[in-house]
Amino acid sequence: MAKADKIETQITRVGEWVAGLRYEDLPASIITLAKLQILNILGGICAGARSTAGIRIGRAVSRTASPGPCTALPHGEHVSILDAIYLHAALANALELDDLVYMGHVGQSTVSVPVALAEMLGADAKSMLLAQVAAVEVSGRMGAYFATGPQQGHMRAYLHRTAGAVAAAKIMGLDGNRTALALAIALSMPEFPLY
């Protein structure tokens, strides 16, 4: 049986780019911006945790959280990766102090996912920053491509699913094909948030 030719799509090209991106490829200015984005989101988490909404979010998560390897900020409990990502994303957004990449707020996912996953897997800071930069680049471009629509930069769930898939694929060292599959799965979900 003949092996099928590989079909090249936008997703496969993005997957190959993500898999091939190296820390050494990043300009110093991008590394500085990534570090500032982390500080921005950490500041948003800390400020959000003190807000009325943040206090309620913290209480709700503490009632349902599972123990795990990830540090929940700002208080330092150790929770599961899903609880850490959810809590950090929600708190960063509680006062909408998250950063804005053209046509989308992506800091909640581009920072929360690589920080929690790097902690869980014991990845180094360079791997975490590289995953963050890849996630910002892909989700930011996607936000620019799909600029029209009812969300106008808010609650565009596909941006966060894309960012999370890219960050996880990069930290986990997935090849281009598996990264493309992760993106395809992320993009197959509903476009509006499900409450």
Residue frames as a rotation matrix with the C-alpha (Angstrom) as fourth column:
MET 1
0.585 0.811 0.000 0.00
0.811 -0.585 0.000 0.00
0.000 0.000 -1.000 0.00
ALA 2
-0.174 -0.657 0.733 1.42
0.617 -0.653 -0.439 3.37
0.767 0.376 0.519 -0.99
LYS 3
-0.393 -0.043 -0.918 2.09
0.842 -0.418 -0.341 5.91
-0.370 -0.907 0.201 1.72
ALA 4
0.626 0.710 0.322 -0.17
0.776 -0.606 -0.172 8.95
0.073 0.358 -0.931 1.38
ASP 5
-0.321 -0.690 0.648 1.51
0.567 -0.688 -0.452 12.24
0.758 0.222 0.613 0.58
LYS 6
-0.442 0.109 -0.890 1.60
0.811 -0.376 -0.449 14.68
-0.384 -0.920 0.078 3.44
ILE 7
0.275 0.622 0.733 -0.95
0.780 -0.590 0.208 17.43
0.562 0.515 -0.647 2.92
GLU 8
-0.778 -0.570 -0.264 0.26
0.623 -0.647 -0.439 20.89
0.080 -0.506 0.859 3.86
THR 9
0.375 0.896 0.236 -2.28
0.732 -0.443 0.517 23.19
0.568 -0.021 -0.823 5.49
GLN 10
0.236 -0.235 0.943 -2.07
-0.381 -0.915 -0.133 26.38
0.894 -0.327 -0.306 7.53
ILE 11
0.852 0.136 0.506 -2.27
-0.524 0.224 0.822 24.29
-0.002 -0.965 0.262 10.70
THR 12
0.790 -0.611 0.046 0.54
0.609 0.791 0.049 21.97
-0.066 -0.011 0.998 9.61
ARG 13
0.161 -0.743 0.650 2.72
0.416 -0.546 -0.727 24.98
0.895 0.387 0.221 8.70
VAL 14
0.407 0.033 0.913 2.05
-0.681 -0.655 0.327 26.52
0.609 -0.755 -0.244 12.11
GLY 15
0.982 -0.010 0.187 2.76
-0.119 0.736 0.667 23.19
-0.145 -0.677 0.721 13.80
GLU 16
0.514 -0.845 0.148 6.11
0.786 0.394 -0.476 22.92
0.344 0.361 0.867 12.01
TRP 17
0.113 -0.459 0.881 7.00
-0.057 -0.889 -0.455 26.51
0.992 0.002 -0.126 12.91
VAL 18
0.686 0.201 0.699 6.16
-0.678 -0.172 0.715 25.96
0.264 -0.964 0.018 16.60
ALA 19
0.947 -0.312 0.073 8.12
0.264 0.890 0.372 22.69
-0.181 -0.333 0.925 16.71
GLY 20
0.357 -0.861 0.362 11.14
0.816 0.099 -0.570 24.28
0.455 0.499 0.738 15.03
LEU 21
0.630 -0.088 0.771 11.26
-0.209 -0.976 0.060 27.49
0.748 -0.199 -0.634 17.07
ARG 22
0.116 -0.691 -0.714 14.36
0.843 0.448 -0.297 27.70
0.525 -0.567 0.635 19.27
TYR 23
0.662 0.076 -0.746 15.16
0.617 -0.620 0.484 30.02
-0.426 -0.781 -0.457 22.15
GLU 24
-0.363 -0.912 -0.189 18.22
0.541 -0.371 0.755 31.19
-0.759 0.172 0.628 20.22
ASP 25
-0.433 0.288 0.854 15.87
0.844 -0.201 0.496 32.41
0.315 0.936 -0.156 17.45
LEU 26
0.587 0.780 -0.219 14.25
0.803 -0.524 0.286 34.95
0.108 -0.343 -0.933 19.76
PRO 27
-0.055 -0.569 0.821 15.49
0.247 -0.804 -0.541 38.55
0.968 0.173 0.184 19.61
ALA 28
-0.801 -0.342 -0.492 16.47
0.549 -0.090 -0.831 40.04
0.240 -0.935 0.260 22.97
SER 29
-0.818 0.534 0.216 13.60
-0.553 -0.832 -0.038 42.53
0.160 -0.150 0.976 22.69
ILE 30
0.061 0.860 -0.506 11.07
-0.455 0.475 0.753 39.68
0.888 0.185 0.420 22.44
ILE 31
-0.241 -0.216 -0.946 12.53
0.654 0.685 -0.323 37.96
0.717 -0.696 -0.024 25.50
THR 32
-0.991 -0.118 -0.062 12.22
0.128 -0.710 -0.692 41.25
0.038 -0.694 0.719 27.41
LEU 33
-0.457 0.889 0.033 8.60
-0.781 -0.419 0.464 41.66
0.426 0.187 0.885 26.28
ALA 34
0.074 0.463 -0.883 7.81
0.048 0.883 0.467 38.08
0.996 -0.077 0.044 27.32
LYS 35
-0.620 -0.366 -0.695 9.24
0.694 0.158 -0.702 38.73
0.366 -0.917 0.156 30.79
LEU 36
-0.942 0.319 0.103 7.20
-0.335 -0.891 -0.305 41.92
-0.005 -0.322 0.947 31.06
GLN 37
-0.150 0.924 -0.352 4.08
-0.577 0.207 0.790 39.99
0.803 0.322 0.502 30.04
ILE 38
-0.163 0.036 -0.986 4.72
0.585 0.808 -0.067 37.51
0.794 -0.588 -0.153 32.86
LEU 39
-0.906 -0.215 -0.365 5.07
0.423 -0.506 -0.751 40.38
-0.023 -0.835 0.550 35.34
ASN 40
-0.712 0.699 0.057 1.91
-0.628 -0.672 0.393 41.96
0.313 0.244 0.918 33.96
ILE 41
0.072 0.771 -0.633 -0.12
-0.209 0.632 0.746 38.78
0.975 0.079 0.206 34.40
LEU 42
-0.382 -0.252 -0.889 1.35
0.763 0.457 -0.457 38.10
0.522 -0.853 0.017 37.86
GLY 43
-0.998 0.052 -0.041 0.39
-0.025 -0.865 -0.501 41.66
-0.061 -0.499 0.864 38.84
GLY 44
-0.390 0.909 -0.146 -3.09
-0.693 -0.185 0.697 41.09
0.606 0.372 0.702 37.40
ILE 45
-0.038 0.316 -0.948 -3.42
0.339 0.897 0.285 37.86
0.940 -0.310 -0.142 39.39
CYS 46
-0.691 -0.310 -0.652 -2.36
0.704 -0.084 -0.706 39.54
0.164 -0.947 0.277 42.65
ALA 47
-0.917 0.399 -0.013 -4.59
-0.391 -0.905 -0.165 42.58
-0.078 -0.147 0.986 42.13
GLY 48
-0.293 0.845 -0.447 -7.47
-0.535 0.242 0.810 40.47
0.792 0.476 0.381 40.86
ALA 49
-0.385 0.085 -0.919 -7.29
0.543 0.826 -0.151 38.21
0.746 -0.558 -0.364 43.92
ARG 50
-0.868 0.002 -0.496 -8.09
0.437 -0.471 -0.767 41.22
-0.235 -0.882 0.407 46.14
SER 51
-0.774 0.632 -0.032 -11.10
-0.546 -0.641 0.540 42.33
0.321 0.436 0.841 44.09
THR 52
-0.112 0.836 0.537 -14.66
-0.835 0.214 -0.508 41.33
-0.539 -0.506 0.673 44.94
ALA 53
0.721 0.363 -0.590 -14.80
-0.664 0.606 -0.439 39.02
0.198 0.708 0.678 41.93
GLY 54
-0.098 -0.880 -0.465 -11.35
-0.506 0.446 -0.738 37.61
0.857 0.163 -0.489 42.71
ILE 55
-0.658 -0.069 0.750 -12.26
-0.742 0.233 -0.629 36.82
-0.131 -0.970 -0.204 46.31
ARG 56
0.380 0.885 0.270 -15.30
-0.742 0.466 -0.483 34.91
-0.553 -0.017 0.833 45.08
ILE 57
0.591 -0.258 -0.765 -13.27
-0.573 0.533 -0.623 33.11
0.568 0.806 0.166 42.42
GLY 58
-0.494 -0.865 0.084 -10.68
-0.631 0.290 -0.719 32.13
0.598 -0.408 -0.690 45.03
ARG 59
-0.366 0.446 0.817 -13.34
-0.776 0.339 -0.532 30.75
-0.514 -0.829 0.222 47.36
ALA 60
0.688 0.696 -0.207 -15.01
-0.680 0.519 -0.518 28.78
-0.253 0.497 0.830 44.59
VAL 61
0.322 -0.649 -0.689 -11.73
-0.518 0.488 -0.702 27.27
0.792 0.583 -0.179 43.39
SER 62
-0.625 -0.607 0.491 -10.64
-0.731 0.234 -0.641 26.40
0.274 -0.759 -0.590 46.94
ARG 63
0.055 0.736 0.675 -13.87
-0.787 0.448 -0.425 24.39
-0.615 -0.508 0.604 47.42
THR 64
0.909 0.416 0.027 -13.34
-0.293 0.681 -0.671 22.31
-0.298 0.602 0.741 44.27
ALA 65
0.334 -0.857 -0.393 -9.57
-0.891 -0.151 -0.429 22.29
0.309 0.493 -0.813 43.72
SER 66
0.954 -0.165 -0.252 -7.64
0.198 0.974 0.112 19.05
0.227 -0.157 0.961 43.63
PRO 67
0.548 -0.834 -0.069 -4.19
-0.244 -0.239 0.940 18.82
-0.800 -0.498 -0.334 45.19
GLY 68
0.881 -0.273 0.385 -1.37
0.469 0.410 -0.782 18.80
0.055 0.870 0.490 42.70
PRO 69
0.101 -0.992 -0.082 2.08
0.973 0.081 0.215 20.00
-0.207 -0.101 0.973 41.69
CYS 70
-0.227 -0.162 0.960 1.24
0.647 -0.762 0.025 23.57
0.728 0.627 0.277 40.64
THR 71
-0.737 -0.116 -0.666 1.46
0.614 -0.527 -0.588 26.65
-0.283 -0.842 0.460 42.84
ALA 72
0.233 0.873 0.428 -1.78
0.885 -0.373 0.279 28.63
0.403 0.314 -0.860 43.01
LEU 73
-0.844 -0.535 0.051 -1.03
0.489 -0.803 -0.341 32.33
0.223 -0.262 0.939 43.25
PRO 74
0.178 -0.792 0.583 -1.12
-0.446 -0.594 -0.670 34.52
0.877 -0.141 -0.460 45.19
HIS 75
0.625 0.212 0.751 -1.52
-0.775 0.050 0.630 32.32
0.096 -0.976 0.195 48.28
GLY 76
-0.310 -0.948 -0.078 0.79
-0.939 0.318 -0.129 29.42
0.147 0.034 -0.989 47.39
GLU 77
0.320 0.443 0.838 -1.45
-0.524 0.819 -0.233 26.37
-0.790 -0.364 0.494 47.72
HIS 78
-0.813 -0.554 -0.178 -0.48
-0.478 0.461 0.748 23.40
-0.333 0.693 -0.640 45.56
VAL 79
0.220 0.967 0.125 -3.26
-0.450 0.214 -0.867 22.39
-0.865 0.134 0.483 43.16
SER 80
0.201 -0.061 0.978 -3.75
0.690 0.717 -0.097 20.45
-0.695 0.694 0.186 39.94
ILE 81
-0.817 -0.562 0.129 -2.57
0.462 -0.505 0.729 21.99
-0.345 0.655 0.672 36.69
LEU 82
-0.346 0.760 0.550 -6.14
0.693 -0.188 0.696 22.61
0.633 0.622 -0.462 35.53
ASP 83
0.594 0.549 -0.588 -7.05
0.804 -0.413 0.427 24.36
-0.008 -0.726 -0.687 38.77
ALA 84
-0.159 -0.740 -0.653 -3.90
0.574 -0.608 0.549 26.52
-0.804 -0.288 0.521 38.61
ILE 85
-0.865 -0.162 0.474 -4.50
0.498 -0.380 0.779 27.56
0.054 0.911 0.410 35.01
TYR 86
0.041 0.967 0.252 -8.17
0.768 -0.191 0.611 28.31
0.639 0.168 -0.750 35.63
LEU 87
0.525 0.155 -0.837 -7.49
0.786 -0.464 0.407 30.28
-0.325 -0.872 -0.366 38.80
HIS 88
-0.425 -0.795 -0.434 -4.68
0.510 -0.606 0.611 32.34
-0.748 0.038 0.662 37.28
ALA 89
-0.766 0.198 0.611 -6.61
0.550 -0.289 0.783 33.09
0.332 0.937 0.112 34.10
ALA 90
0.282 0.959 -0.016 -9.72
0.793 -0.223 0.567 34.11
0.540 -0.173 -0.824 36.04
LEU 91
0.434 -0.156 -0.887 -7.83
0.712 -0.544 0.444 36.28
-0.552 -0.825 -0.125 38.52
ALA 92
-0.690 -0.724 -0.007 -5.78
0.537 -0.518 0.665 37.97
-0.485 0.456 0.746 35.79
ASN 93
-0.664 0.520 0.537 -9.06
0.440 -0.309 0.843 38.85
0.604 0.796 -0.023 34.11
ALA 94
-0.082 0.704 -0.706 -10.98
0.995 0.019 -0.097 39.82
-0.055 -0.710 -0.702 37.27
LEU 95
0.241 0.108 -0.964 -10.02
0.279 -0.959 -0.037 43.48
-0.929 -0.260 -0.262 36.89
GLU 96
0.867 0.028 0.498 -9.16
0.496 0.054 -0.866 43.14
-0.051 0.998 0.033 33.21
LEU 97
0.608 -0.754 -0.247 -5.55
-0.543 -0.622 0.564 43.99
-0.579 -0.209 -0.788 33.91
ASP 98
0.302 -0.473 0.828 -4.41
0.545 0.798 0.257 41.36
-0.782 0.374 0.498 31.43
ASP 99
-0.536 -0.595 -0.598 -2.39
-0.174 -0.616 0.768 42.46
-0.826 0.516 0.227 28.45
LEU 100
0.653 0.757 -0.014 -3.80
-0.077 0.048 -0.996 42.98
-0.753 0.652 0.089 24.97
VAL 101
-0.662 -0.671 0.333 -2.16
0.296 0.175 0.939 41.60
-0.689 0.720 0.083 21.88
TYR 102
-0.770 0.379 -0.513 -3.66
-0.621 -0.628 0.468 43.16
-0.145 0.679 0.719 18.76
MET 103
-0.155 0.883 -0.443 -7.29
-0.771 0.172 0.613 42.01
0.618 0.437 0.654 18.60
GLY 104
0.522 0.475 -0.708 -7.29
0.050 0.812 0.582 39.79
0.852 -0.339 0.400 21.66
HIS 105
0.319 -0.368 0.874 -6.51
-0.946 -0.183 0.268 39.43
0.061 -0.912 -0.406 25.35
VAL 106
0.603 -0.104 -0.791 -4.25
-0.203 0.939 -0.278 36.39
0.771 0.328 0.545 25.39
GLY 107
-0.286 -0.834 0.471 -2.06
-0.698 -0.155 -0.699 36.87
0.656 -0.529 -0.538 28.46
GLN 108
0.297 0.463 0.835 -4.30
-0.920 0.373 0.120 34.72
-0.256 -0.804 0.536 30.65
SER 109
0.963 0.122 0.240 -3.51
-0.063 0.969 -0.240 31.65
-0.261 0.216 0.941 28.54
THR 110
0.655 -0.755 -0.045 -0.11
0.022 0.079 -0.997 32.51
0.756 0.651 0.068 27.07
VAL 111
-0.274 -0.732 0.624 1.32
-0.739 -0.255 -0.623 32.96
0.615 -0.632 -0.472 30.57
SER 112
0.227 0.434 0.872 -0.83
-0.939 0.335 0.078 30.73
-0.258 -0.836 0.484 32.79
VAL 113
0.973 0.191 -0.126 -0.40
-0.222 0.922 -0.319 27.58
0.056 0.338 0.939 30.70
PRO 114
0.372 -0.885 -0.279 3.40
0.037 0.314 -0.949 27.64
0.927 0.343 0.149 30.28
VAL 115
-0.256 -0.460 0.850 4.02
-0.825 -0.355 -0.440 28.71
0.504 -0.814 -0.289 33.89
ALA 116
0.394 0.496 0.774 1.89
-0.842 0.532 0.087 25.88
-0.369 -0.686 0.627 35.33
LEU 117
0.983 -0.003 -0.181 3.06
-0.090 0.861 -0.501 23.26
0.158 0.509 0.846 32.83
ALA 118
0.167 -0.986 0.014 6.72
-0.284 -0.061 -0.957 24.18
0.944 0.156 -0.290 33.28
GLU 119
-0.192 -0.192 0.962 6.33
-0.976 -0.063 -0.207 23.86
0.100 -0.979 -0.175 37.04
MET 120
0.679 0.564 0.470 4.56
-0.619 0.784 -0.047 20.52
-0.395 -0.259 0.881 36.71
LEU 121
0.956 -0.282 -0.074 7.10
0.163 0.727 -0.667 19.06
0.242 0.626 0.742 34.25
GLY 122
0.519 -0.804 -0.289 10.18
0.403 -0.067 0.913 20.66
-0.753 -0.591 0.289 35.79
ALA 123
0.464 -0.320 0.826 10.97
0.829 -0.172 -0.532 22.60
0.313 0.932 0.185 32.60
ASP 124
-0.438 -0.724 -0.534 13.47
0.836 -0.546 0.055 25.43
-0.332 -0.422 0.844 32.77
ALA 125
0.041 0.452 -0.891 12.72
0.192 -0.879 -0.437 29.14
-0.980 -0.153 -0.123 32.38
LYS 126
-0.718 -0.346 -0.604 13.95
-0.495 -0.358 0.792 29.25
-0.490 0.868 0.086 28.77
SER 127
-0.891 0.439 0.114 11.52
0.428 0.730 0.533 26.49
0.150 0.523 -0.839 27.78
MET 128
-0.113 0.878 -0.464 8.72
0.830 -0.173 -0.531 28.32
-0.547 -0.445 -0.709 29.55
LEU 129
-0.128 -0.004 -0.992 9.52
-0.197 -0.980 0.029 31.63
-0.972 0.199 0.125 27.83
LEU 130
-0.940 -0.249 -0.233 9.84
-0.278 0.166 0.946 29.93
-0.197 0.954 -0.226 24.45
ALA 131
-0.612 0.785 0.092 6.42
0.790 0.603 0.108 28.29
0.029 0.139 -0.990 24.86
GLN 132
0.050 0.610 -0.791 4.96
0.539 -0.683 -0.493 31.64
-0.841 -0.402 -0.363 25.92
VAL 133
-0.462 -0.296 -0.836 6.40
-0.438 -0.744 0.505 33.47
-0.771 0.599 0.214 22.90
ALA 134
-0.992 0.125 0.034 5.17
0.098 0.555 0.826 30.79
0.084 0.823 -0.562 20.50
ALA 135
-0.331 0.929 -0.167 1.70
0.921 0.279 -0.273 30.93
-0.207 -0.244 -0.947 22.07
VAL 136
-0.004 0.280 -0.960 1.55
0.140 -0.950 -0.278 34.74
-0.990 -0.136 -0.036 21.85
GLU 137
-0.761 -0.385 -0.523 2.70
-0.421 -0.320 0.849 34.70
-0.494 0.866 0.081 18.23
VAL 138
-0.905 0.420 0.072 0.19
0.358 0.657 0.663 32.10
0.231 0.626 -0.745 17.06
SER 139
-0.122 0.928 -0.352 -2.82
0.959 0.019 -0.284 33.30
-0.257 -0.372 -0.892 19.07
GLY 140
-0.183 -0.012 -0.983 -2.03
0.092 -0.996 -0.005 36.95
-0.979 -0.091 0.183 18.35
ARG 141
-0.927 -0.162 -0.337 -1.90
-0.316 -0.142 0.938 36.33
-0.200 0.976 0.081 14.61
MET 142
-0.666 0.746 0.033 -5.11
0.710 0.619 0.335 34.34
0.229 0.246 -0.942 14.82
GLY 143
-0.045 0.641 -0.766 -6.79
0.696 -0.530 -0.484 37.24
-0.716 -0.555 -0.422 16.60
ALA 144
-0.472 -0.201 -0.858 -5.69
-0.346 -0.853 0.390 39.55
-0.811 0.481 0.334 13.79
TYR 145
-0.995 0.085 -0.046 -6.93
-0.006 0.424 0.906 37.16
0.097 0.902 -0.421 11.10
PHE 146
-0.324 0.929 -0.179 -10.34
0.778 0.369 0.508 36.79
0.538 0.025 -0.842 12.70
ALA 147
-0.971 -0.212 -0.111 -10.79
0.238 -0.803 -0.547 40.39
0.027 -0.557 0.830 13.81
THR 148
-0.527 0.840 0.128 -14.45
-0.670 -0.503 0.546 40.63
0.523 0.202 0.828 12.91
GLY 149
-0.327 0.503 -0.800 -17.28
0.421 0.835 0.354 39.09
0.846 -0.221 -0.485 14.85
PRO 150
0.570 0.782 0.253 -19.34
0.134 -0.393 0.910 39.63
0.811 -0.484 -0.329 17.95
GLN 151
0.615 -0.304 -0.728 -16.60
0.788 0.260 0.557 39.24
0.020 -0.916 0.400 20.55
GLN 152
0.737 -0.334 0.587 -14.30
-0.020 -0.880 -0.475 42.08
0.675 0.338 -0.655 19.40
GLY 153
-0.197 -0.961 0.193 -11.32
-0.381 -0.107 -0.918 40.84
0.903 -0.255 -0.345 21.42
HIS 154
-0.454 0.100 0.885 -13.24
-0.884 0.076 -0.462 39.58
-0.114 -0.992 0.054 24.43
MET 155
0.073 0.513 0.856 -14.27
-0.494 0.764 -0.415 36.03
-0.866 -0.393 0.309 25.18
ARG 156
0.485 -0.025 -0.874 -12.84
-0.830 0.302 -0.469 34.72
0.276 0.953 0.126 21.95
ALA 157
0.702 -0.106 0.705 -12.33
-0.444 0.708 0.549 31.25
-0.557 -0.698 0.450 23.29
TYR 158
0.920 -0.352 0.173 -10.39
0.373 0.648 -0.664 29.99
0.122 0.675 0.728 20.27
LEU 159
0.439 -0.804 0.401 -7.53
-0.461 -0.585 -0.667 32.40
0.771 0.108 -0.628 21.09
HIS 160
0.157 -0.352 0.923 -7.06
-0.976 0.084 0.198 30.80
-0.148 -0.932 -0.330 24.49
ARG 161
0.817 0.133 0.561 -7.48
-0.101 0.991 -0.088 27.25
-0.568 0.015 0.823 23.23
THR 162
0.831 -0.548 0.096 -4.91
0.172 0.089 -0.981 27.95
0.530 0.831 0.168 20.53
ALA 163
0.243 -0.765 0.597 -2.49
-0.760 -0.532 -0.373 29.59
0.603 -0.364 -0.710 22.96
GLY 164
0.382 -0.041 0.923 -2.85
-0.787 0.509 0.348 26.71
-0.484 -0.860 0.163 25.42
ALA 165
0.942 -0.003 0.336 -2.32
0.157 0.888 -0.432 24.08
-0.297 0.459 0.837 22.73
VAL 166
0.648 -0.744 0.167 0.76
-0.034 -0.247 -0.968 25.84
0.761 0.621 -0.186 21.35
ALA 167
0.175 -0.595 0.784 2.31
-0.929 -0.363 -0.068 26.42
0.325 -0.717 -0.617 24.79
ALA 168
0.543 0.083 0.836 1.70
-0.537 0.799 0.269 22.83
-0.646 -0.595 0.478 25.87
ALA 169
0.972 -0.177 0.153 3.00
0.232 0.639 -0.734 21.40
0.032 0.749 0.662 22.59
LYS 170
0.472 -0.843 0.259 6.18
-0.336 -0.443 -0.831 23.48
0.815 0.305 -0.492 22.83
ILE 171
0.102 -0.441 0.892 6.95
-0.995 -0.039 0.094 22.64
-0.007 -0.897 -0.442 26.46
MET 172
0.587 0.203 0.784 6.19
-0.349 0.937 0.019 18.97
-0.730 -0.284 0.621 25.87
GLY 173
-0.442 -0.880 -0.175 8.47
-0.510 0.087 0.856 18.91
-0.737 0.468 -0.487 22.81
LEU 174
0.378 0.645 0.664 5.85
0.255 0.617 -0.745 17.73
-0.890 0.451 0.069 20.34
ASP 175
-0.704 -0.575 0.417 6.84
0.529 -0.033 0.848 17.48
-0.474 0.817 0.327 16.69
GLY 176
-0.891 0.299 -0.341 5.14
-0.425 -0.811 0.401 19.53
-0.156 0.503 0.850 13.98
ASN 177
-0.575 0.696 -0.430 2.53
-0.047 0.497 0.866 16.91
0.817 0.518 -0.253 13.18
ARG 178
-0.291 0.458 -0.840 1.46
0.906 0.413 -0.089 16.39
0.306 -0.787 -0.535 16.80
THR 179
-0.783 0.017 -0.622 1.42
0.260 -0.900 -0.351 20.16
-0.565 -0.436 0.700 17.35
ALA 180
-0.827 0.507 -0.244 -0.85
-0.473 -0.392 0.789 20.51
0.304 0.768 0.564 14.31
LEU 181
-0.362 0.712 -0.601 -3.14
0.439 0.699 0.564 17.82
0.822 -0.059 -0.566 15.73
ALA 182
-0.493 0.148 -0.857 -3.27
0.833 -0.205 -0.514 19.66
-0.252 -0.968 -0.023 19.08
LEU 183
-0.888 0.158 -0.431 -4.21
-0.223 -0.969 0.106 22.85
-0.401 0.190 0.896 17.23
ALA 184
-0.682 0.664 -0.306 -6.89
-0.216 0.216 0.952 21.03
0.698 0.716 -0.004 15.24
ILE 185
-0.293 0.565 -0.771 -8.44
0.844 0.532 0.069 19.70
0.449 -0.631 -0.633 18.44
ALA 186
-0.649 -0.011 -0.761 -8.25
0.538 -0.713 -0.449 23.15
-0.538 -0.701 0.469 20.08
LEU 187
-0.875 0.260 -0.408 -9.98
-0.437 -0.787 0.436 24.72
-0.207 0.560 0.802 17.09
SER 188
-0.695 0.639 -0.331 -12.77
0.161 0.587 0.794 22.16
0.701 0.498 -0.511 16.99
MET 189
-0.598 0.454 -0.661 -14.46
0.771 0.100 -0.629 23.48
-0.220 -0.885 -0.410 20.15
PRO 190
0.469 0.858 0.208 -17.35
0.881 -0.470 -0.044 25.99
0.060 0.204 -0.977 20.37
GLU 191
-0.266 -0.592 0.761 -16.47
0.596 -0.721 -0.353 29.61
0.758 0.360 0.544 19.67
PHE 192
0.183 0.383 0.905 -18.43
-0.474 -0.773 0.423 31.12
0.861 -0.506 0.040 22.55
PRO 193
-0.823 -0.483 0.298 -17.63
-0.478 0.305 -0.824 30.48
0.307 -0.821 -0.482 26.20
LEU 194
-0.032 0.787 -0.616 -19.79
0.134 0.614 0.778 27.83
0.990 -0.058 -0.126 27.82
TYR 195
-0.408 -0.064 0.911 -21.03
-0.780 -0.493 -0.385 28.85
0.473 -0.868 0.151 31.24
